[in-house]
Structures are given as structure tokens and as C-alpha cells.
Amino acid sequence: MTDSNHTPSCYANTSTPYTYAPKMGKVYLSAIFSILGLISNLVAFIVLIKSCKQTQNTSRSFFLIFLGGLVVTDFMGLLVTSSFVMSFYVTYVDWRLSDPTCRFCNFMGMSMVFYGLCPLLLGATMAIERFIGIKYPFARSSRLSKGRTVSMVLLVWFIAGSISLLPLTGFGSYHIQTPGSWCFINISSKRGDWAFSLLFSLVGLISITASFLLNTVSVVTLIKVCRGAGRRQRSRDHEVEMMVQLILIMIIATVCWCPLLVFIAQAALAGNGFQMKQLLLWIRFATWNQILDPWVYILFRRSVLKRVNPHANWSRTSVVSLYPSFHENICRFTRSSEGSNLGSDVPENTKKSNVMSTSPATPSPSSPCLVGSES
């Protein structure tokens, strides 16, 4: 290791100078965040298993499988990466001496990429499933099964794993990062490193963008169905609950991952190095995604929301009734849009006959939007 010509690529100082500083971080902070994230994901996984056994809704069972894949991914990601970090702070190991072949460094770099891309890709896959389930429910019910849902989760893992393996083939590389407790993408001006950094960043940003667009369309469609005839045919409470959870997952992923993904893209395109403190900051931001994700399902369930708001009208089990202001806005939008549509779609002769009619008006059935607000 004294000869710089024989220094492995993962330890060579390229664009990110490495400094061995075992006392730079706080071991108790890493331990607290790791234990908190592991316990949160474990609790969420237990709750998901119980819900999966109790649910009789097909679309919800598919959604729970995706959530289960997300929880397992976050749990394993925290377990693997925190094991390396904690061992570094406890033993003060110098990976340049203990791992001269870069095997552990490459493994941790692969883990960082794999467990980083999986939640983003799973979020996009869940958004696609919800979009098809809400927009085209009959096509989804006839083609999607539990076996195919599990296959989709496995496919996401395969795609993320394939991307993480690319540096081992020479397309990009992993590099040890200050203070020596972790390895990550080598963001340098070399063509392979530059291309792999952009690939990682673009895959994450495209996944977040796709989730945002599809979730927006799903929410708009769900509001229309809520105020239409479809609301009388079957309850949409499960769809509302799933969309609330999915939107929160998307918001968490956006807040936690976008700064890091944008930073990597900017650093790769600039090609003139970057501040290591900024990379450490955004990596810590991204780590919070694995800690916060399980709490979305732990807290934002109907059973929990009933305890938080026990005075809500649960006679019709309407999730929308939990949000009175949101509910009023939907109904106001419904009445105005229905009135304008009726006024524009009714023929002229029908309008005249309605005006000249003297028969007493019969009360119309209550609007579906008012379900849940009636006493």
C-alpha cells in the first residue's frame, strides 16, 4: 500500500480526496438512528402481515405486497450499511489495510446504490399500479394477481441490483469516502465514473417524477369517481387510504433524495470536484427516507386515524370525513362543476320544457360526496 502505483482504485485519491478520520462522527448518533430505523421497519412489517391476513380487498392486498417489499428493502438497507458504519466507529478499522482488494468497499458501494434506488423504483411501481387500478380497474383485476405482484417487486430488485453491479464490470467505480466508514459512487471526470453517476441520478429523478405525475392523475381520477355514480357502487375508502399513504411516501422520497440526486448530477456535469461536507449532508438526508417510510403505514391507517379523531362519523367508514376542509372543498367543486356541466350539456328544447313544467319538484338523491358528512 506504500506504492501509489499499486493502490486499488477504491482507495486512490481521484476527485474526492479521502481522509481517515475515525473520530469525526458520533458513534451514539449512528447507533440511535440505526436502531430507530430498524425497529420502525420491523414494527411496520408486523403490522403489514396482520393487515394482509385480515384484508379481503384485492387491490389493497396487492398494495400491501408492494409496501412489504418497501419495508423489507428499507430494513435490509439499514442493517447492511449500519453494520459497516458501526464496526468502523467501534474498531477504528482502516479499510485500506484490512481490505486491500476492495471487496468490502465494493460491497458497501453496491449496497448504497441498490438500497438507494429500490425505494424510488418501488415508489414508481406502486404509483403505476395505483394509476392502473383507479383508472382501469377492470383491466387490472383481470390481469394482475398476487404472484405477478411479487414478480414485479422481484423485478425492481433485479433492476436496482443490475445497476449496482455495473461498476464491477468497469462502468463506473466505488470509492471510499471520508471519514472512512462508507463507500459510494466515485464522482469524477472519467467517462465511466461520469456516466455511472449520471445514470444513478437520472434513474432516481425519473422515478420520482413518474411517481408525481401518476399520483396526480390518480388523485384527480379518484376525486371524480368519489363524486360520480361509481361512489354508489362500491366503497372507495381503501383507495383513498392507499393514495394518502402513497402520496406521503412520494413526498418523503422527494424531500430526502432529490437534494442528493441533484447534487450528484451537478457534480458529475461540472467535473471539478465538490465539497465532501455537502455529500455527507445529503447522504444523511437520504438515510431519513428509510427511517420515515415505515411510519407512513404505521400511523396513516384507518384504525389509527379513528383513535386520533374518534368524533368523526364512522357510520359509513369514510376516510374523507377525517379531513373536513378537504371534504368541503371537494363537495363545493363537485356542485359547481356538476352545475356547469348540466347547463352546457342539456339541449335547448329540454331547458324550455323544464321551465314550462308545473309539476312539483322531487328531491334528488343525496350527492355521493355528502356521504360521511351526514349525521
N, C-alpha and C positions, 0 to 999 in steps of 0.2 A: 504493500500500500504506500510505500515511500516513493515509488517511481510513478510520476504523474502519467506516464505513457500507459501504465498498466492499471490505472484507476478505472473501475467499472463505470459505465455511463450513468448509472443511477446515483453515483456519488460525485461525479465530475461537476465542477462549477461551470455551468453554461450561462444561462440568462438569470438564474435565481441562485445567487451565492448562498451556500449552506453554512450555517453556524451551529456548532454543537453547544447547546445551552440547556442542560437538564434542569436548572433551577429557574428557568424563565417562566414556566407556568406554575399553576397551583394544583397539586395533586388532589386536594379535597374538592375543588370545584369540578374537576373532571369526574371524580367519583360520584358526586351528588347528581350531576346531570345524567350520567350513565345509568345510575340506579333508578332515578326518576323515570327516565325513558323506558327502561326495561320493565319496570313494574307497571307503568301505564299501558304498554303494549300487551303485557301478559293479562292484565285485567280486561282490556278490550277484547282480547282473543277469547277469554272465558265467556264474556257477555255475548259475543258473536255466536259461539257454539250453542248457548242456551236459546238464543233467538232463532237460530237456524232450525233447531228441533221443534220450536213452537210455531213457527210461521207456516201458514197454509197458502200464502200468496206466492204465485210462481215467479213474478217479476222481482219480488222482494228477495226470494231465495237466491236468484241469480246475482242480485246486487250484494247480498251478504257474502257470496263466494268471492267477489272482487274485493270487498272490504277485508275479508280474511286474508287474501293474498297480500294486500297492502300492509296489514298488521304484521304478518309473518316477515315480510321484507324489512319493515322498519325495525322489528325486534332483532333479526339476524344482523342487520347493518350496524346497529348499536353494539351488539355483542362482539362482533368481529373487530370493528375499529377501536372500540374502547379497550379491548384486550391488549392491543398493541400500545395504545397510549398509556394505559395504567402500568404495564410492565416497564415502559421506559422511565416513568417518573419514580417507580419503586426501586428498580435495579440500576438506574442510570446507565443503561446499556448503550454502547456506541455501535450502531449497526454497521459501520464501516469495518469494524474489527470482527464482529460476530457474524456478519452476513456478507462476506466478500463477493459472493456470486449473485447478489441482488435478488435472491429468491423471495425473501420476506418483503423486501421493498416492492417488488413487482406484484406480489400477492396483495399487499395493502393498497397499492395503487389501483389494481383491478377491483378490489372491494369498494374503494371510494367511488369509482366510476359506476360500477354495477349497482350498488345500493343508492347511488345518487340518481341514476336515470330511471330505475324501476318505479319509484313513486310517481314520477312525472308521466311516464308511459302508461302506468296503470290508471292514473287520473284521466288521461285522454281516452283510454279504452272504456272506462266507466262512463265518460261523457258520451261516447259513441253509442254504448248500449242503452243509455237513458234516452238519447235522441231517437233511436230506432223504436224503443219501447213506447215512447209517448207519441211520436209522430206516426209510426206504422205498427200499431200493437198487434194486428193480426198476422202480419208477415213475421214479426219477431217470435210470436208464440208458436208458430208452426215450424220454425227453423232452428230456434235456439233451445238447447237442453242443458242440464247440469254438466254433462260430460263435455259439451262444447265450451261451456263457460270456463271449466277448469283448463281446457286446452288453450283457451285464449290467455289465461293467466300464465300458463307454461310458455306460451309463445312470447309474451312480453319479457319473461325472464331470459328466454333464449336470445332475443334481440339485444337486450342490455348486456348479457354475458358475451355475445359475439363482439360487440363494440369494445368491451373492456379487454378482450383478448388481442385486439389489433396491435397494440404496442409490442407484444411478444413476437409478432411477425415482421417488425421493422417499421410499421406505420405509426409513428409517434414513439414516445418513451415515458417512463415514470422516473421521477427524481425525488430524492429525499429532501424534505423541507425543514426549515428552521422551526423549532429548536432541536429536531432530530427524532421526534416522536411519531412522525407520519410521512407517508409518501403520496405524491399526487402527480398530475399531468405535468410534464416538462414543457412549460410555455416558453418557447424560444423561436428564433427566426429561421431555424432549419425547416426545410419544406415539410418533412414528415411530422415534426412536432407542431408546426403551424397549422397543418391541415387537420391533425387529430384534435387539437384544441378547438378549432372552429367546428368540427363535427360534433364534439361533445356539447358545445354551447348551442349550436343550432338545433340539435335534436331536443334539448331541453326547452328552448324557447318556442319551437314549433309545437311541442306537446302542450305547453301552457296556453299558447294562442288557440290551438284547436279546442282545448277544453273550454276556454272562454266563449268562443263562437258557438259551439254546440250547446253549451249550457244556457246561453242567452236564448237561442231558438227554442230549447226545451221549456224554459220558464214561460216564454210568451205563449207557446202552444198549450201548456198546462193551464194558464190563466183563461185562455179561450175555451178549453174543454170544461173548466170549472164553472163557467157561466153559461155553457151551452146545454144541449139536450143530453150529452154524454154524462153529465153530472148526475142525472136521474138514474141512469142505467147501472152504474157501479161506483162505489166509493173511490175517491181519488186521494184519500188520506195517506196511503202508503207512498204514492207518487210524490206528494208534497213533502213528506218526511224525507224521502230519499234525495229529492232535489235540494232541500235545505242542507243536508249533510254533504252532498257532492259540491255544492257551491262553497261551503266553508272549507272543504278540503282544497278546492281550487284557490281560494283566497290565501290560505296558509302557504301553499306551494308557491304561489306568485310572490308573496312577501319574502319568503325565506330564500328562494332560489334565484329569482330574477337578478338581484344585485351581483351574485357570484357569476351567473352565466353571462351577463353583460360585461362584467369586468374581465372575464377570460377572453371574450371576443375582442374587446378593445385592446387588451394587452397583446393578443396574437396578431392583430392587424397592425398595431403600432410597431412591434418588433424591436423596441428599445428598452426592454426591461420594465419592472414595476416595483412598487413598494410591498415588501413582504408583510408588513403590518396590515395592509388593506386585504391581502389574500387571506390572512388569518381571521380578520374580522368577518369577511363574507362567508368563510367556511363555517364559522361558529353560527352565523345566521342560518345557513343551510341545515346545520345539525338540529336546530329547533323544529324543523319540519317533522323529524322522526319522533320528537317528544310531544308535539301538539296534535298530530294526526289522530292518535287513539282517543283523545278526549272529545273529538267531534262526535264519535259514536257513543262514547260513554255518557255524555251529557245531553246531546240533542236527540233523545228518543222520546216517544210519546209518553212512556211510563214515567220518565224523569220530569218531563215538562208538566205532566199532571200534578206532580208534587210541588213543582215550583209555582204553578198557577192553579191551585185547587178550586178557585171560584169560577173558572171558565166553564161554559156549558159543554159538558161532555156527553150529553144525551145522544148526540149524533156523531160523536167522535170526530169532530172537525179540527184538524191541525191548524187550519187558517184562523179559527176563532182564538187561537193563542195570541194573535197579533191584531188587535182591534183596529189600529190606524191603517195597517196594510189591508185589512179586510174591508174597511170603509172605502178606501181608495179604489179597490178592485170593483166594488159594487157601484160606486159613482161612475167609474169608467165604463162599466157594463151598461148602466142605464143610459148614459149619453150616447154610447156607440150604437146600442140597440135602437134608440130613438132615431138617430140619423140614418141608420140602415133601413128602418121601416119607412121613413119618409122618402127615401130615394128609390127604394125597390118597388113600392106599391104602385100599380098603374093608376093613371089619371081617373079612369072611369070608376075604379074601385074607391078612390078617395071621395068622389062625388056621391056615390051610393052610401058611403059611410056617413057623410054629412047629413044626407036627407033621411037617414034611417031614424025612426022614432022609437024603436024597441029599446027597452031598458037595458043598460049595460050590465053584463055579468062580470063578476070579479074574475080576473085572470089568476091562474095558479101562481103561487109564490115563486119568485125567481130562485134558481138554484144557488145563487150567490148568497141568498139570505139564510140558507141552511147553516145552522151553527150559531146564528145570531138571534134566532127566535127563542123566546122563553118557553 
